[in-house]
Amino acid sequence: MKFKQFQFLKSEALRKLRDLDENHTGIAPLTVEETLVADALMLAYIGDAVYSMYVRERVIQMGIGKVQVLHTIVTDFICAKAQAKVLLAIEDDLTDIEQHIARRGRNSNVNVPKSSTVQEYRSSTAFESILGFLYETRQMDRLEELMSKAYRVTLVELK
């Protein structure tokens, strides 16, 4: 993306945010149909934030006061490698719609960082897309169920 295009998109987004704020418009949940046409990377973006918050809330309960230690533990949970293992562990438990969302997330055009393989990063994006889908459609019980499974799978894997 060129810098001018980036600046334009950013200014448009800020304008829309100001309009929403001025009109006191709340954030409405999306319908399943809306999420099926939504950008899978946007669902992954939300899913990443939701899962990160979930893990952080649990890690803080340990009572460790050193932020560096907390950050290292959280990073071990939310890294692409851990999330790829989680997706593999929960794949058989996914509904048809969740599997569809995962496929869309996995097939999205992403820039893979050097810290993970292409397969790991695509799988982690698929996992995050599922979480984003559940969050956006306010399926909170199912979201909690999958994040709890993910947390337990990763906890067993960590040494």
C-alpha positions in Angstrom: 0.0 0.0 0.0 1.3 3.4 -0.9 1.7 6.0 1.8 -0.9 8.4 0.3 -3.4 5.6 0.2 -2.6 4.6 3.8 -3.0 8.3 4.9 -6.4 8.5 3.1 -7.7 5.2 4.6 -6.5 6.3 8.1 -8.2 9.7 7.8 -11.5 8.1 6.6 -11.4 5.6 9.4 -10.9 8.4 12.0 -13.7 10.4 10.4 -16.1 7.4 10.7 -15.0 6.9 14.3 -15.8 10.5 15.1 -19.2 10.2 13.4 -20.0 7.1 15.4 -18.9 8.8 18.6 -20.9 12.0 17.9 -24.1 9.9 17.1 -23.5 7.7 20.2 -23.9 4.7 18.0 -23.1 1.5 19.8 -21.3 -1.5 18.3 -23.9 -4.0 17.2 -23.0 -7.7 16.9 -22.7 -9.0 13.4 -25.0 -11.7 12.0 -23.6 -15.0 11.0 -24.3 -14.0 7.4 -22.4 -10.8 7.7 -19.4 -12.6 9.1 -19.4 -15.1 6.2 -18.7 -12.2 3.9 -16.5 -10.2 6.2 -12.7 -10.1 5.7 -11.3 -13.1 7.5 -8.2 -11.1 8.4 -10.5 -8.6 10.2 -12.0 -11.5 12.2 -8.5 -12.7 13.0 -7.5 -9.2 14.1 -10.4 -9.2 16.6 -9.8 -12.9 17.6 -6.2 -12.2 18.3 -7.1 -9.4 20.7 -9.8 -11.4 22.4 -7.6 -14.4 23.0 -4.7 -12.3 24.2 -7.0 -10.7 26.8 -8.3 -14.1 27.8 -4.7 -15.4 28.4 -3.5 -12.2 30.1 -6.4 -12.3 32.6 -5.5 -15.9 33.6 -1.8 -15.2 33.8 -2.3 -12.1 36.0 -4.1 -14.3 38.5 -0.8 -16.0 39.4 0.2 -12.9 41.4 3.6 -12.4 39.6 4.6 -8.8 39.8 7.2 -8.9 37.1 5.7 -7.7 33.8 8.6 -9.2 31.8 7.8 -12.7 33.1 4.1 -12.2 32.5 4.8 -11.0 28.9 7.0 -14.0 28.2 4.3 -16.5 29.4 1.6 -14.7 27.4 3.8 -14.7 24.3 4.2 -18.5 24.7 0.5 -18.9 24.6 -0.4 -16.5 21.8 2.5 -17.2 19.4 1.7 -18.7 15.9 3.3 -22.0 16.8 1.1 -22.5 19.9 -2.0 -21.4 18.1 -1.3 -23.8 15.2 -1.1 -26.7 17.7 -4.4 -25.5 19.2 -6.2 -25.5 15.9 -4.9 -29.0 15.2 -6.2 -30.2 18.6 -9.7 -28.6 18.2 -10.3 -29.1 14.5 -12.6 -32.1 15.0 -14.8 -30.2 17.5 -15.5 -27.3 15.1 -18.9 -26.7 13.6 -19.3 -26.5 9.8 -19.5 -22.7 10.0 -16.4 -22.6 12.2 -14.6 -24.9 9.8 -15.6 -22.6 6.9 -14.3 -19.5 8.8 -11.0 -21.4 9.6 -10.5 -22.2 5.9 -11.1 -18.6 4.9 -8.6 -17.5 7.6 -6.0 -20.1 6.6 -6.3 -19.1 2.9 -6.0 -15.3 3.5 -3.2 -13.5 2.0 -0.9 -12.7 5.0 2.7 -11.6 5.4 4.4 -14.3 7.4 6.9 -13.1 10.0 10.3 -14.9 10.3 9.4 -16.2 13.7 7.1 -18.9 12.3 6.6 -21.1 9.3 4.0 -20.3 6.7 1.8 -23.3 7.8 2.0 -22.2 11.5 1.1 -18.6 10.7 -1.8 -19.6 8.4 -3.1 -22.0 11.0 -2.9 -19.4 13.8 -4.7 -16.9 11.5 -7.4 -19.6 11.0 -7.7 -20.1 14.8 -7.9 -16.3 15.4 -10.6 -16.0 12.7 -12.8 -18.5 14.5 -12.4 -16.6 17.7 -13.2 -13.3 16.0 -16.2 -14.8 14.3 -17.6 -16.1 17.7 -16.9 -12.7 19.3 -18.4 -10.7 16.6 -21.6 -12.8 16.5 -21.7 -12.8 20.4 -21.5 -16.5 20.8 -19.9 -16.1 24.1 -20.4 -19.5 25.6 -18.8 -21.2 22.5 -16.0 -18.6 22.5 -15.3 -19.3 26.2 -15.4 -23.1 25.4 -12.8 -22.9 22.6 -10.5 -20.4 24.4 -10.6 -22.6 27.5 -9.6 -25.7 25.4 -6.9 -23.7 23.6 -5.5 -22.5 27.0 -5.4 -26.1 28.3 -3.8 -27.5 25.1 -1.1 -24.8 25.3 -0.6 -25.3 29.0 0.2 -29.0 28.5 2.6 -28.2 25.6 4.6 -25.6 27.5 7.6 -26.6 29.5 
